Amino acid sequence: MNRGPAGAGPLSFLGHPRPTSKASPAGTLRVALPGQPESLDPTKAIQNMDLRIMTALSDSLVARESTGDNELIPALVTSWKSNADATE
């Protein structure tokens, strides 16, 4: 795994400098990662870290209810309908 130049810090592969105590400018989110992702292509992301990053960068049409029977609930969609045949 390439971690960049010695002392570059865990975010060097993202082009970020070593973390400092200074606050980040508004609109900047910095996240420490334990290594480099294998891929950020959604069709190729299979590693746990890749999938965590992809999940953080995207949103879903539906989500699972965290309590009860784990039912599908709206996320980006506001509602949906299905037909009796489940073909549409």
KEGU-454737 format. One record per atom (N, C-alpha, C): residue number from 0; residue in three letters; atom name; x, y, z. Coordinates in nm, 2 decimals. Atoms other than C-alpha are relative to their C-alpha. Example, Ala and Ser with C-alpha at 12.3 -4.5 7.8 and 13.67 -1.06 7.14 Angstrom:
% KEGU-454737
ATOM:lovex:koldo:zaro:px:py:pz
ATOM:0:ALA:N:0.09:-0.12:0.00 $
ATOM:0:ALA:CA:1.23:-0.45:0.78 $
ATOM:0:ALA:C:0.09:0.12:0.00 $
ATOM:1:SER:N:-0.09:-0.11:0.00 $
ATOM:1:SER:CA:1.37:-0.11:0.71 $
ATOM:1:SER:C:-0.08:0.11:0.08 $
***
This chain:
% KEGU-454737
ATOM:lovex:koldo:zaro:px:py:pz
ATOM:0:MET:N:0.08:-0.12:0.00 $
ATOM:0:MET:CA:0.00:0.00:0.00 $
ATOM:0:MET:C:0.09:0.12:0.00 $
ATOM:1:ASN:N:-0.08:-0.12:0.01 $
ATOM:1:ASN:CA:0.14:0.34:-0.10 $
ATOM:1:ASN:C:-0.06:0.10:0.09 $
ATOM:2:ARG:N:0.04:-0.11:-0.10 $
ATOM:2:ARG:CA:0.11:0.59:0.19 $
ATOM:2:ARG:C:0.05:0.13:-0.03 $
ATOM:3:GLY:N:-0.06:-0.13:0.03 $
ATOM:3:GLY:CA:0.29:0.87:0.01 $
ATOM:3:GLY:C:0.13:0.02:0.07 $
ATOM:4:PRO:N:-0.13:-0.03:-0.06 $
ATOM:4:PRO:CA:0.60:1.04:0.13 $
ATOM:4:PRO:C:0.00:-0.02:0.15 $
ATOM:5:ALA:N:-0.01:0.02:-0.14 $
ATOM:5:ALA:CA:0.72:0.96:0.48 $
ATOM:5:ALA:C:-0.05:0.13:0.07 $
ATOM:6:GLY:N:0.05:-0.12:-0.08 $
ATOM:6:GLY:CA:0.54:1.19:0.73 $
ATOM:6:GLY:C:-0.12:0.07:-0.07 $
ATOM:7:ALA:N:0.10:-0.08:0.08 $
ATOM:7:ALA:CA:0.28:1.29:0.47 $
ATOM:7:ALA:C:-0.14:-0.01:0.07 $
ATOM:8:GLY:N:0.13:0.02:-0.07 $
ATOM:8:GLY:CA:-0.01:1.16:0.69 $
ATOM:8:GLY:C:-0.09:-0.09:-0.07 $
ATOM:9:PRO:N:0.09:0.10:0.06 $
ATOM:9:PRO:CA:-0.30:0.93:0.63 $
ATOM:9:PRO:C:-0.09:0.06:-0.12 $
ATOM:10:LEU:N:0.09:-0.05:0.11 $
ATOM:10:LEU:CA:-0.48:1.17:0.39 $
ATOM:10:LEU:C:0.08:0.05:-0.12 $
ATOM:11:SER:N:-0.09:-0.04:0.10 $
ATOM:11:SER:CA:-0.18:1.23:0.16 $
ATOM:11:SER:C:-0.05:-0.05:-0.14 $
ATOM:12:PHE:N:0.05:0.05:0.12 $
ATOM:12:PHE:CA:-0.34:1.01:-0.11 $
ATOM:12:PHE:C:-0.11:0.08:-0.06 $
ATOM:13:LEU:N:0.11:-0.08:0.05 $
ATOM:13:LEU:CA:-0.63:1.25:-0.13 $
ATOM:13:LEU:C:0.05:0.14:-0.04 $
ATOM:14:GLY:N:-0.06:-0.13:0.04 $
ATOM:14:GLY:CA:-0.40:1.54:-0.19 $
ATOM:14:GLY:C:-0.01:0.10:0.12 $
ATOM:15:HIS:N:0.01:-0.09:-0.11 $
ATOM:15:HIS:CA:-0.45:1.68:0.16 $
ATOM:15:HIS:C:0.13:0.00:0.08 $
ATOM:16:PRO:N:-0.12:-0.01:-0.09 $
ATOM:16:PRO:CA:-0.17:1.80:0.38 $
ATOM:16:PRO:C:-0.02:-0.08:0.13 $
ATOM:17:ARG:N:0.01:0.06:-0.13 $
ATOM:17:ARG:CA:-0.09:1.64:0.71 $
ATOM:17:ARG:C:-0.10:0.08:0.09 $
ATOM:18:PRO:N:0.10:-0.07:-0.08 $
ATOM:18:PRO:CA:-0.38:1.72:0.95 $
ATOM:18:PRO:C:0.07:0.09:0.10 $
ATOM:19:THR:N:-0.06:-0.10:-0.09 $
ATOM:19:THR:CA:-0.31:2.03:1.16 $
ATOM:19:THR:C:-0.11:0.04:0.10 $
ATOM:20:SER:N:0.10:-0.04:-0.10 $
ATOM:20:SER:CA:-0.49:2.19:1.45 $
ATOM:20:SER:C:-0.08:0.12:-0.05 $
ATOM:21:LYS:N:0.08:-0.11:0.06 $
ATOM:21:LYS:CA:-0.62:2.47:1.22 $
ATOM:21:LYS:C:-0.14:-0.06:-0.05 $
ATOM:22:ALA:N:0.13:0.04:0.04 $
ATOM:22:ALA:CA:-0.99:2.46:1.14 $
ATOM:22:ALA:C:0.00:0.00:-0.15 $
ATOM:23:SER:N:0.01:0.01:0.15 $
ATOM:23:SER:CA:-1.08:2.36:0.78 $
ATOM:23:SER:C:-0.09:0.12:-0.05 $
ATOM:24:PRO:N:0.09:-0.11:0.05 $
ATOM:24:PRO:CA:-1.24:2.63:0.56 $
ATOM:24:PRO:C:-0.14:-0.06:-0.01 $
ATOM:25:ALA:N:0.14:0.04:0.01 $
ATOM:25:ALA:CA:-1.62:2.62:0.54 $
ATOM:25:ALA:C:-0.02:-0.08:-0.13 $
ATOM:26:GLY:N:0.03:0.08:0.11 $
ATOM:26:GLY:CA:-1.74:2.35:0.31 $
ATOM:26:GLY:C:0.11:-0.11:-0.03 $
ATOM:27:THR:N:-0.10:0.10:0.02 $
ATOM:27:THR:CA:-1.43:2.13:0.35 $
ATOM:27:THR:C:-0.02:-0.11:0.11 $
ATOM:28:LEU:N:0.01:0.11:-0.09 $
ATOM:28:LEU:CA:-1.46:1.79:0.51 $
ATOM:28:LEU:C:0.12:-0.09:-0.02 $
ATOM:29:ARG:N:-0.12:0.09:0.00 $
ATOM:29:ARG:CA:-1.15:1.59:0.60 $
ATOM:29:ARG:C:-0.03:-0.12:0.08 $
ATOM:30:VAL:N:0.03:0.13:-0.07 $
ATOM:30:VAL:CA:-1.17:1.23:0.70 $
ATOM:30:VAL:C:0.13:-0.08:0.00 $
ATOM:31:ALA:N:-0.11:0.09:-0.01 $
ATOM:31:ALA:CA:-0.89:1.01:0.82 $
ATOM:31:ALA:C:-0.04:-0.14:-0.04 $
ATOM:32:LEU:N:0.03:0.13:0.04 $
ATOM:32:LEU:CA:-0.88:0.67:0.66 $
ATOM:32:LEU:C:0.12:-0.09:0.03 $
ATOM:33:PRO:N:-0.11:0.09:-0.04 $
ATOM:33:PRO:CA:-0.68:0.36:0.76 $
ATOM:33:PRO:C:0.09:-0.04:-0.12 $
ATOM:34:GLY:N:-0.07:0.03:0.12 $
ATOM:34:GLY:CA:-0.55:0.32:0.40 $
ATOM:34:GLY:C:-0.06:0.06:-0.12 $
ATOM:35:GLN:N:0.06:-0.05:0.13 $
ATOM:35:GLN:CA:-0.62:0.38:0.03 $
ATOM:35:GLN:C:-0.11:-0.09:-0.04 $
ATOM:36:PRO:N:0.10:0.08:0.05 $
ATOM:36:PRO:CA:-0.94:0.27:-0.12 $
ATOM:36:PRO:C:0.05:-0.07:-0.13 $
ATOM:37:GLU:N:-0.04:0.07:0.12 $
ATOM:37:GLU:CA:-0.90:0.01:-0.40 $
ATOM:37:GLU:C:-0.06:0.07:-0.12 $
ATOM:38:SER:N:0.07:-0.07:0.11 $
ATOM:38:SER:CA:-1.16:0.19:-0.62 $
ATOM:38:SER:C:-0.11:0.08:0.05 $
ATOM:39:LEU:N:0.12:-0.08:-0.03 $
ATOM:39:LEU:CA:-1.42:0.46:-0.60 $
ATOM:39:LEU:C:-0.10:-0.01:-0.12 $
ATOM:40:ASP:N:0.09:0.03:0.10 $
ATOM:40:ASP:CA:-1.59:0.33:-0.91 $
ATOM:40:ASP:C:-0.11:-0.09:0.06 $
ATOM:41:PRO:N:0.10:0.08:-0.07 $
ATOM:41:PRO:CA:-1.93:0.20:-0.78 $
ATOM:41:PRO:C:-0.02:-0.14:-0.06 $
ATOM:42:THR:N:0.01:0.13:0.06 $
ATOM:42:THR:CA:-1.92:-0.09:-1.02 $
ATOM:42:THR:C:0.12:-0.09:0.04 $
ATOM:43:LYS:N:-0.12:0.07:-0.04 $
ATOM:43:LYS:CA:-1.58:-0.20:-0.89 $
ATOM:43:LYS:C:0.03:0.00:0.15 $
ATOM:44:ALA:N:-0.03:-0.01:-0.14 $
ATOM:44:ALA:CA:-1.59:-0.11:-0.52 $
ATOM:44:ALA:C:-0.05:-0.13:0.07 $
ATOM:45:ILE:N:0.04:0.12:-0.08 $
ATOM:45:ILE:CA:-1.59:-0.44:-0.32 $
ATOM:45:ILE:C:0.06:0.00:0.14 $
ATOM:46:GLN:N:-0.07:0.00:-0.14 $
ATOM:46:GLN:CA:-1.36:-0.36:-0.02 $
ATOM:46:GLN:C:-0.09:0.07:0.09 $
ATOM:47:ASN:N:0.08:-0.07:-0.10 $
ATOM:47:ASN:CA:-1.53:-0.25:0.30 $
ATOM:47:ASN:C:0.02:0.15:0.00 $
ATOM:48:MET:N:-0.03:-0.14:0.00 $
ATOM:48:MET:CA:-1.35:0.08:0.30 $
ATOM:48:MET:C:-0.06:0.07:-0.12 $
ATOM:49:ASP:N:0.06:-0.05:0.13 $
ATOM:49:ASP:CA:-1.45:0.14:-0.07 $
ATOM:49:ASP:C:-0.15:0.03:0.02 $
ATOM:50:LEU:N:0.14:-0.01:-0.01 $
ATOM:50:LEU:CA:-1.81:0.07:0.01 $
ATOM:50:LEU:C:-0.04:0.11:0.11 $
ATOM:51:ARG:N:0.03:-0.11:-0.10 $
ATOM:51:ARG:CA:-1.81:0.30:0.32 $
ATOM:51:ARG:C:0.01:0.13:-0.06 $
ATOM:52:ILE:N:-0.02:-0.13:0.07 $
ATOM:52:ILE:CA:-1.67:0.58:0.11 $
ATOM:52:ILE:C:-0.12:0.03:-0.10 $
ATOM:53:MET:N:0.11:-0.01:0.10 $
ATOM:53:MET:CA:-1.93:0.52:-0.17 $
ATOM:53:MET:C:-0.13:0.03:0.07 $
ATOM:54:THR:N:0.12:-0.03:-0.08 $
ATOM:54:THR:CA:-2.21:0.52:0.09 $
ATOM:54:THR:C:0.00:0.14:0.05 $
ATOM:55:ALA:N:-0.01:-0.14:-0.05 $
ATOM:55:ALA:CA:-2.09:0.85:0.23 $
ATOM:55:ALA:C:-0.02:0.10:-0.11 $
ATOM:56:LEU:N:0.00:-0.10:0.11 $
ATOM:56:LEU:CA:-2.07:1.01:-0.11 $
ATOM:56:LEU:C:-0.13:-0.01:-0.08 $
ATOM:57:SER:N:0.12:0.01:0.08 $
ATOM:57:SER:CA:-2.41:0.90:-0.24 $
ATOM:57:SER:C:-0.12:-0.02:0.10 $
ATOM:58:ASP:N:0.12:0.02:-0.08 $
ATOM:58:ASP:CA:-2.77:0.86:-0.12 $
ATOM:58:ASP:C:-0.08:-0.10:-0.07 $
ATOM:59:SER:N:0.08:0.11:0.05 $
ATOM:59:SER:CA:-3.03:0.59:-0.17 $
ATOM:59:SER:C:-0.14:0.04:-0.02 $
ATOM:60:LEU:N:0.14:-0.02:0.02 $
ATOM:60:LEU:CA:-3.38:0.59:-0.30 $
ATOM:60:LEU:C:-0.09:-0.04:0.11 $
ATOM:61:VAL:N:0.07:0.05:-0.12 $
ATOM:61:VAL:CA:-3.50:0.39:-0.01 $
ATOM:61:VAL:C:0.10:-0.04:0.11 $
ATOM:62:ALA:N:-0.09:0.04:-0.11 $
ATOM:62:ALA:CA:-3.36:0.29:0.33 $
ATOM:62:ALA:C:-0.08:-0.11:0.07 $
ATOM:63:ARG:N:0.06:0.10:-0.08 $
ATOM:63:ARG:CA:-3.43:0.01:0.58 $
ATOM:63:ARG:C:-0.03:0.07:0.14 $
ATOM:64:GLU:N:0.04:-0.04:-0.13 $
ATOM:64:GLU:CA:-3.62:0.09:0.90 $
ATOM:64:GLU:C:0.10:-0.06:0.10 $
ATOM:65:SER:N:-0.10:0.05:-0.10 $
ATOM:65:SER:CA:-3.37:0.06:1.19 $
ATOM:65:SER:C:-0.06:-0.07:0.12 $
ATOM:66:THR:N:0.06:0.07:-0.11 $
ATOM:66:THR:CA:-3.62:-0.07:1.44 $
ATOM:66:THR:C:-0.12:-0.08:-0.06 $
ATOM:67:GLY:N:0.12:0.08:0.04 $
ATOM:67:GLY:CA:-3.90:-0.32:1.41 $
ATOM:67:GLY:C:0.04:-0.11:-0.10 $
ATOM:68:ASP:N:-0.01:0.11:0.10 $
ATOM:68:ASP:CA:-3.93:-0.54:1.10 $
ATOM:68:ASP:C:0.10:0.03:-0.12 $
ATOM:69:ASN:N:-0.10:-0.03:0.10 $
ATOM:69:ASN:CA:-3.65:-0.37:0.89 $
ATOM:69:ASN:C:-0.07:0.03:-0.13 $
ATOM:70:GLU:N:0.07:-0.03:0.12 $
ATOM:70:GLU:CA:-3.91:-0.25:0.64 $
ATOM:70:GLU:C:0.06:0.11:-0.08 $
ATOM:71:LEU:N:-0.05:-0.11:0.08 $
ATOM:71:LEU:CA:-3.82:-0.03:0.34 $
ATOM:71:LEU:C:-0.08:0.13:0.03 $
ATOM:72:ILE:N:0.06:-0.13:-0.02 $
ATOM:72:ILE:CA:-3.89:0.34:0.40 $
ATOM:72:ILE:C:0.06:0.10:-0.10 $
ATOM:73:PRO:N:-0.05:-0.09:0.09 $
ATOM:73:PRO:CA:-3.85:0.64:0.18 $
ATOM:73:PRO:C:0.13:0.07:0.04 $
ATOM:74:ALA:N:-0.12:-0.07:-0.03 $
ATOM:74:ALA:CA:-3.51:0.81:0.16 $
ATOM:74:ALA:C:-0.01:0.12:-0.10 $
ATOM:75:LEU:N:0.01:-0.10:0.10 $
ATOM:75:LEU:CA:-3.48:1.02:-0.16 $
ATOM:75:LEU:C:-0.14:0.01:-0.07 $
ATOM:76:VAL:N:0.14:0.00:0.05 $
ATOM:76:VAL:CA:-3.82:0.91:-0.29 $
ATOM:76:VAL:C:-0.10:0.04:0.11 $
ATOM:77:THR:N:0.10:-0.04:-0.10 $
ATOM:77:THR:CA:-4.13:1.04:-0.12 $
ATOM:77:THR:C:-0.10:-0.11:0.01 $
ATOM:78:SER:N:0.10:0.11:0.00 $
ATOM:78:SER:CA:-4.35:0.74:-0.21 $
ATOM:78:SER:C:0.03:-0.09:-0.12 $
ATOM:79:TRP:N:0.00:0.09:0.12 $
ATOM:79:TRP:CA:-4.38:0.44:-0.45 $
ATOM:79:TRP:C:-0.12:-0.09:0.01 $
ATOM:80:LYS:N:0.11:0.09:0.01 $
ATOM:80:LYS:CA:-4.64:0.20:-0.57 $
ATOM:80:LYS:C:0.05:-0.12:-0.07 $
ATOM:81:SER:N:-0.04:0.12:0.07 $
ATOM:81:SER:CA:-4.60:-0.16:-0.68 $
ATOM:81:SER:C:-0.14:-0.07:-0.05 $
ATOM:82:ASN:N:0.12:0.07:0.04 $
ATOM:82:ASN:CA:-4.85:-0.37:-0.88 $
ATOM:82:ASN:C:-0.01:-0.14:0.05 $
ATOM:83:ALA:N:0.02:0.14:-0.06 $
ATOM:83:ALA:CA:-4.99:-0.71:-0.78 $
ATOM:83:ALA:C:0.10:-0.10:-0.06 $
ATOM:84:ASP:N:-0.09:0.10:0.06 $
ATOM:84:ASP:CA:-4.76:-0.89:-1.03 $
ATOM:84:ASP:C:0.14:0.03:0.03 $
ATOM:85:ALA:N:-0.14:-0.04:-0.03 $
ATOM:85:ALA:CA:-4.45:-0.71:-0.91 $
ATOM:85:ALA:C:0.08:0.01:-0.13 $
ATOM:86:THR:N:-0.07:-0.01:0.13 $
ATOM:86:THR:CA:-4.36:-0.64:-1.28 $
ATOM:86:THR:C:0.03:0.15:-0.03 $
ATOM:87:GLU:N:-0.03:-0.14:0.03 $
ATOM:87:GLU:CA:-4.35:-0.26:-1.26 $
ATOM:87:GLU:C:0.05:0.07:0.13 $
***
